[in-house]
Amino acid sequence: MKKKKIQLGAIKITGLRRRWLVNTVAVACALGIVCVLLIMAFFAAHYYSSMESDMRARARSTTEFFADSLSQNYKDYYQSCITYAQTFEDRNFIELQFINAEGRMVASSYGGWVGKPPVTPDVAEAVSTRGISSFVGKDPQTGERIMAVSSPMIYSNGDVIGVLRYVTSTDKMDRQILTVGAVSFGALSVVVLIMLFSSNYYIRSILVPLGEIIDKSQKIANGSYGIQIQAQFDDEIGDLAQMINEMSLKISENEKIQRDFISSLSHELRTPLTAITGWSETLLGSDKLDNDTRRGVRIIHREADRLTGM
């Protein structure tokens, strides 16, 4: 099994640092992004709902205003539409359109009688349902995102003779929503940076003593028994350092006991081995030994020399 590279000089333990980044920072960023998207969705729903409610209220009140004029003949009615469109005060923000039952433009607050008839489904729905209908999306003619609200204009005999339509671009609302999203993402970035900066002390409080523990453990494994680790914190890492310190002391004590035992044993064996070696040499120097006895004494002398060397 491959060991992960540990750089003790800079105290970089990539495994722990990567695990912390994945389990903490990545999760926090993911949750933050979800929150930002929810905030954008909330503001988008609020803005679009408010704008649609306002345009529906405008359409309803304007339709009620023209209800008294629908008893006139068609010519006077269309002239009233043109006059009202020309004097429309909010023309810089919302376009007011009057469309006849055939779908042709009668009047617009942008001026002019002639214009391309709208092709969004709100006009046809207003005529068919005889109620206020709305549309939000891309205008097939211009490619611009718009919001439109259409209200049917019902003549005194019950026929739908036209549609009053309010239409406005949603670019401003979309920019506001994007601004909210940008501010939220900026706030999220600041929070993440603060979290990274503030947690750097916590991460170092783990990596620095852990790096020292690894360094001292390697020295103990190489034979530096008795070496001690300075416990900086009274926590699990401090307990680990204390246990390694105790282990190092016990190994050092056992090593000392072993050395003393070997030294004492060597001293106790040296005296009788010297005597055995001396007497075997004396016997080998005698001419009174037969061959078998001399061979046995040589074996005794040789083994005594070997034990003395050990």
Secondary structure, 3 states (H helix, E strand, C coil): CCCCCCECCCCECHHHHHHHHHHHHHHHHHHHHHHHHHHHHHHHHHHHHHHHHHHHHHHHHHHHHHHCHHHCCHHHHHHHHHHHHHCCCCCCCCEEEEEECCCCEEEECCCCCCCCCCCCHHHHHHHHHCCCEEEEEECCCCCCEEEEEEEEEECCCCCEEEEEEEEEECHHHHHHHHHHHHHHHHHHHHHHHHHHHHHHHHHHHHHHHHHHHHHHHHHHHCCCCCCCCCCCCCCHHHHHHHHHHHHHHHHHHHHHHHHHHHHHHHHHHHHHHHHHHHHHHHHHCCCCCCHHHHHHHHHHHHHHHHHHHC
